[in-house]
Amino acid sequence: MYSLLLTIIYVAFVSLGLPDSLVGAGWPVMHQDLGVPLAFAGIITMVIAGGTILSSLASERLTRRFGAGVVTAVSVGMTAAALVGFSFSGSFWMLCLWAIPYGLGAGAVDAALNNYVALHYAARHMNWLHSFWGVGASISPFIMSYALTSGMGWSSAYLIVGVIQAALTFVLLVSLPLWGKVNPVAPAHHGAEPDDEGSDAAEASGRGSTHVPLGQALRIPGVALILTAFFAYCALETTAMLWASTWLVTDRAVEPATAAAFAALFLLGVTAGRFLAGFFADRIGDRSLIRGGFVTIGLGVVLLALPLETDVLALAGLVLTGLGAAPIYPAIIHSTPVNFGRRNSQAIIGIQMAAAYTGSTFAPPLFGVLSAWIGMWLFPLFLGILVILGLVMSERLNRLVARREPVGR
């Protein structure tokens, strides 16, 4: 049962990544067919982001009441319906309308699945699962490309992914009895909370424990630190993904084709890095993964910033930044039950998802405004500030957790 459910969750993570690149891949054609400006893509992504933030904050209450399996199945079903709705949308306002259930479903399933894996599976699986998300996000542009080149149109790409999501919804519904039969893993390097052992059965399905209100979760010592670190990381990741190619072309005079290839290598570095990190994550632990990831990103940013005539180091720095970014997201999520207790993890992970979406939504346009005002040379400095912020906040949390761990552990 352990392996069967894990396989289903792996497939779910691939499927979760599939829709994330569709808007960007298809928008050059979509905006023409819909008769709207190119910039209107930002409106759709903002609607989706707003839904994900709201559902992430509500995920703790939903998961406590219905269980992780039900929340995951219903949420994936919502995204499936939204994607099918996208495929039948003939106007921009219809896309915006369907973006609402898309965002709500994506945020809820992200928080519920991440917490479930953090509670029940080892760190290596968290890294591999997020690597599989990258696989899904990398596949969807090819689905869009196939739909466009074959003459089926962009709507067919959404329909294909929507059907895949619908099939996954059916599999998740059938698998619901398995979700309560996987025992939680014992938190490593942290004392168990008084009620942890007695709540294992309830936690196995994500149901039954006392609701943790948002205000109470935010007041837990260290939560503000990890939220800031997570915000900084996600802001850095999405800023690099969006602006790296433009910076290479405008500030370093790199050929556009070369810049595009190395910008793509950043995302591939993240995906490959998470796969590799899974092989040693259990041995070195989440804290070392987070620390090492931020330090590696810092080294990559230094290579980006060096004022040398050759572009080799800058290109290598971009790849190194992607590899360093790889383990941070899954390690932060997986360490949440250890740092804050299993009974608080769903609430805190939901808030973390909201912080992540906030950073990934607002940081790239903020950099766009700043670069237009100051200059594109700001790119390495902007990333460097986010690296320092994330590293300082995560290290402060490590010290706080270390002080409250029982002596001798």
C-alpha positions in Angstrom: 0.0 0.0 0.0 2.9 2.3 0.9 4.5 1.9 -2.6 1.2 2.0 -4.5 0.0 5.2 -2.9 3.5 6.7 -3.4 3.3 5.8 -7.1 -0.1 7.5 -7.4 1.3 10.7 -5.7 4.3 10.6 -8.1 1.9 10.6 -11.0 -0.1 13.4 -9.4 3.0 15.6 -9.2 3.7 15.1 -12.9 0.1 16.0 -13.6 0.3 19.0 -11.4 3.2 20.4 -13.3 1.5 19.9 -16.7 -0.8 23.0 -16.7 1.8 25.4 -15.3 3.6 26.1 -18.6 0.5 26.1 -20.9 -0.4 29.7 -20.6 3.2 30.9 -21.4 3.7 28.4 -24.2 0.4 29.1 -26.0 -0.1 32.8 -25.3 1.7 34.2 -28.4 -1.1 32.5 -30.4 -3.9 32.7 -27.8 -3.9 36.5 -27.5 -4.2 36.9 -31.2 -7.2 34.5 -31.4 -8.8 36.2 -28.5 -8.1 39.7 -29.8 -6.4 41.0 -26.6 -3.0 42.6 -26.0 0.0 40.5 -25.2 0.2 42.0 -21.7 -3.1 40.5 -20.8 -1.4 37.2 -19.9 -0.5 38.8 -16.6 -4.2 39.2 -15.8 -4.8 35.5 -16.1 -1.8 34.6 -14.0 -2.8 37.1 -11.4 -6.3 35.5 -11.2 -4.8 32.0 -10.9 -2.3 33.3 -8.2 -5.1 34.9 -6.2 -7.0 31.6 -6.2 -4.0 29.6 -5.1 -3.2 32.0 -2.3 -6.8 31.8 -0.9 -7.1 28.0 -1.2 -3.6 27.5 0.3 -4.7 29.5 3.4 -7.9 27.5 3.6 -6.2 24.1 3.0 -5.6 23.4 6.7 -9.3 23.6 7.6 -10.4 21.6 4.5 -7.8 18.9 5.1 -8.7 18.5 8.7 -12.3 18.1 7.8 -12.2 15.9 4.7 -8.7 14.4 4.7 -5.8 14.8 2.3 -7.1 12.2 -0.2 -10.5 13.8 -0.6 -9.0 17.3 -0.9 -6.5 16.1 -3.4 -9.0 14.3 -5.6 -11.5 17.2 -5.5 -8.8 19.8 -6.2 -7.4 17.9 -9.2 -11.0 17.5 -10.4 -11.4 21.3 -10.2 -8.3 21.9 -12.2 -9.4 19.3 -14.8 -12.8 21.1 -15.2 -11.0 24.4 -15.5 -8.6 23.2 -18.2 -11.5 21.7 -20.2 -13.3 25.1 -19.7 -10.1 26.8 -21.1 -10.3 24.6 -24.2 -13.9 25.8 -24.9 -13.3 29.5 -24.1 -13.8 31.8 -27.1 -13.2 35.0 -25.3 -10.8 36.5 -22.7 -13.4 36.9 -20.0 -14.1 33.2 -20.1 -10.5 32.4 -19.6 -10.5 34.7 -16.5 -13.6 32.9 -15.3 -12.1 29.4 -15.6 -8.9 30.7 -14.0 -10.7 31.0 -10.7 -11.4 27.2 -10.1 -8.0 26.5 -11.7 -6.2 28.6 -9.0 -8.4 27.4 -6.2 -7.8 23.7 -7.1 -4.1 24.2 -7.6 -3.4 25.8 -4.2 -5.4 23.3 -2.2 -3.9 20.2 -3.8 -0.4 21.7 -3.5 -0.7 22.3 0.2 -2.5 19.0 0.9 -0.1 16.8 -1.0 3.0 18.5 0.3 2.0 18.2 3.9 0.9 14.5 3.4 4.3 13.6 1.9 6.2 15.6 4.6 4.3 13.6 7.3 4.5 10.1 5.7 7.5 9.9 3.5 11.3 10.4 3.7 13.1 13.5 2.4 14.3 11.7 -0.7 10.7 11.3 -1.9 10.0 15.0 -1.4 12.9 15.9 -3.6 12.0 13.3 -6.3 8.3 14.4 -6.2 9.2 18.0 -6.9 11.6 16.8 -9.6 8.6 15.0 -11.2 6.7 18.3 -11.1 9.5 19.8 -13.2 9.0 16.9 -15.6 5.3 17.8 -16.0 6.1 21.5 -16.4 8.7 20.7 -19.1 6.3 18.4 -21.0 3.4 20.8 -21.4 5.1 23.2 -23.8 5.7 20.2 -26.1 1.9 19.4 -25.8 1.1 23.0 -26.8 3.7 22.8 -29.6 2.2 19.6 -31.0 -1.3 21.1 -30.8 -0.3 24.2 -32.7 1.9 22.5 -35.4 -0.7 19.8 -36.1 -3.3 22.4 -36.7 -5.5 21.5 -33.8 -5.1 24.8 -32.1 -4.2 25.9 -28.6 -7.5 24.8 -27.2 -6.7 21.2 -28.0 -3.6 21.4 -25.7 -5.8 22.4 -22.8 -8.3 19.7 -23.6 -5.5 17.1 -23.7 -4.1 18.1 -20.3 -7.7 18.4 -18.9 -8.5 14.9 -19.9 -5.2 13.7 -18.3 -6.2 15.5 -15.1 -9.7 14.0 -15.2 -8.2 10.5 -15.5 -6.0 11.3 -12.5 -9.1 12.4 -10.6 -10.7 9.0 -11.1 -7.5 7.2 -10.0 -7.4 9.4 -6.8 -11.0 8.7 -6.0 -10.4 5.0 -6.3 -7.3 5.2 -4.1 -9.1 7.0 -1.2 -9.1 4.0 1.1 -5.2 3.9 0.9 -4.7 7.4 2.3 -5.5 6.3 5.9 -3.3 3.2 5.8 0.1 4.8 5.5 1.8 5.4 8.9 3.4 8.8 9.6 7.2 8.8 9.7 8.8 9.7 13.0 10.3 13.2 13.0 14.1 13.0 13.0 16.3 15.2 15.2 13.3 16.6 17.1 11.4 15.7 20.2 8.0 14.4 19.7 5.1 16.5 20.9 3.0 15.2 23.7 0.0 14.4 21.5 2.0 13.2 18.5 1.9 9.5 19.2 -1.8 9.5 20.0 -2.7 11.3 16.8 -0.9 9.1 14.3 -4.1 7.4 13.1 -5.8 10.7 12.5 -2.7 12.2 10.8 -2.5 9.2 8.5 -5.5 10.5 6.6 -5.0 14.2 7.4 -8.2 14.3 9.5 -9.2 14.5 13.1 -6.8 16.8 14.8 -7.7 20.2 16.2 -8.0 23.0 13.8 -5.1 25.5 14.0 -6.4 29.0 13.2 -4.3 31.2 10.9 -3.5 33.7 13.6 -2.4 31.0 16.0 -0.1 29.5 13.4 1.5 32.8 12.6 2.3 33.3 16.2 4.2 30.1 16.5 7.9 31.0 17.1 9.9 30.7 13.8 6.9 30.7 11.4 7.6 34.3 10.3 11.2 33.3 9.6 10.4 30.4 7.4 7.7 32.3 5.6 10.2 35.1 4.7 12.8 32.5 3.6 10.2 30.7 1.4 9.0 34.0 -0.1 12.6 34.9 -0.9 13.4 31.6 -2.5 10.3 31.5 -4.7 10.8 35.2 -5.7 14.3 34.4 -6.7 13.3 31.3 -8.7 10.6 32.9 -10.7 12.6 36.1 -11.3 15.5 34.0 -12.7 13.2 32.0 -14.9 11.5 35.0 -16.4 14.4 37.5 -16.7 17.6 35.5 -17.1 17.4 35.3 -20.9 16.6 39.0 -21.2 19.5 40.0 -18.9 22.0 37.8 -20.9 21.0 39.5 -24.1 20.7 43.1 -23.0 23.4 43.4 -20.4 25.9 40.8 -21.5 25.3 40.9 -25.3 24.8 37.1 -25.5 23.2 35.8 -28.7 19.4 35.4 -28.1 19.5 31.7 -29.1 22.3 31.0 -26.6 20.6 33.0 -23.9 17.4 31.2 -24.4 19.1 27.8 -24.2 20.9 28.6 -20.9 17.7 30.2 -19.4 16.1 26.8 -20.1 19.0 25.1 -18.5 18.1 26.9 -15.2 14.8 25.1 -15.0 16.4 21.8 -16.1 19.1 22.4 -13.4 16.3 22.7 -10.9 14.6 19.5 -12.1 17.9 17.5 -12.3 19.2 18.9 -9.0 16.1 17.7 -7.2 16.4 14.2 -8.7 20.1 14.1 -7.6 19.4 15.5 -4.1 16.9 12.7 -3.5 19.8 10.2 -3.3 21.5 11.9 -0.3 18.7 13.9 1.2 18.0 11.4 4.0 21.7 11.3 5.0 22.5 15.0 5.1 19.1 16.3 6.3 16.8 19.1 5.3 18.7 21.9 7.1 22.0 21.1 5.2 20.0 21.0 1.9 18.6 24.4 2.5 21.9 25.9 3.7 23.8 24.3 0.9 21.2 25.3 -1.7 21.3 29.0 -0.7 25.2 29.0 -0.6 25.3 27.4 -4.1 22.9 30.0 -5.5 25.1 32.6 -3.9 28.2 31.3 -5.7 26.2 31.2 -9.0 25.1 34.8 -8.5 28.7 35.9 -7.9 29.6 34.3 -11.2 26.8 36.2 -12.9 27.9 39.5 -11.4 31.6 39.2 -12.3 32.4 42.1 -14.8 34.4 39.9 -17.2 34.5 40.1 -21.0 33.9 36.3 -21.3 30.4 35.1 -20.9 31.4 31.5 -19.9 31.3 32.2 -16.2 28.0 34.0 -16.4 26.4 31.1 -18.2 27.9 28.6 -15.8 26.6 30.8 -12.9 23.1 30.5 -14.3 23.3 26.7 -14.4 24.9 26.7 -10.9 22.0 28.9 -9.6 19.5 26.3 -10.9 21.3 23.4 -9.3 21.5 25.3 -6.0 17.8 26.2 -6.1 16.8 22.6 -6.6 16.6 21.2 -3.0 15.4 24.3 -1.2 11.6 24.1 -1.9 11.2 20.4 -1.0 13.5 20.7 2.0 11.6 23.6 3.5 8.3 21.7 3.1 9.7 18.4 4.4 11.2 20.0 7.5 8.0 21.7 8.5 6.6 18.9 10.7 10.0 18.6 12.4 10.4 22.3 13.0 6.8 23.0 14.1 5.2 19.7 15.0 3.0 17.4 13.0 -0.3 18.8 14.3 0.7 22.3 13.1 2.2 21.3 9.8 -0.9 21.4 7.6 -1.7 25.0 8.7 1.9 26.2 8.3 2.5 24.5 5.0 -0.7 26.2 3.7 0.6 29.6 4.8 4.0 28.7 3.2 2.3 27.9 -0.1 0.6 31.3 0.1 3.9 33.0 0.8 5.5 31.1 -2.1 2.8 32.2 -4.6 3.0 35.7 -3.3 6.7 35.8 -4.0 6.5 34.1 -7.4 3.6 36.4 -8.4 4.9 39.8 -7.4 8.7 39.6 -7.5 9.2 39.2 -11.3 7.0 42.3 -12.2 8.7 44.2 -9.4 12.1 43.5 -11.0 10.7 44.5 -14.3 9.7 47.9 -13.0 13.1 48.4 -11.2 15.1 47.3 -14.2 13.2 49.7 -16.4 14.0 52.5 -14.0 17.6 51.6 -12.9 18.8 49.2 -15.6 19.0 45.5 -16.3 22.4 45.3 -14.7 20.4 45.1 -11.4 19.6 41.4 -12.1 22.5 39.7 -10.1 22.1 42.2 -7.3 18.4 41.6 -7.0 19.0 37.8 -6.9 21.8 38.4 -4.4 19.5 40.3 -2.0 17.0 37.5 -2.1 19.7 34.8 -1.5 21.0 36.7 1.6 17.4 37.2 2.9 16.5 33.5 2.5 19.8 32.2 4.0 19.7 34.5 7.0 16.0 33.7 7.8 16.5 29.9 7.5 19.7 30.0 9.6 17.8 32.0 12.3 15.1 29.4 12.3 17.7 26.6 12.7 19.1 28.3 15.8 15.6 28.7 17.2 14.8 25.1 16.6 18.1 23.9 18.1 17.5 25.8 21.3 14.2 24.1 22.0 15.4 20.5 21.1 15.8 18.3 24.1 19.4 18.0 25.4 21.1 14.8 24.2 19.2 14.5 21.0 
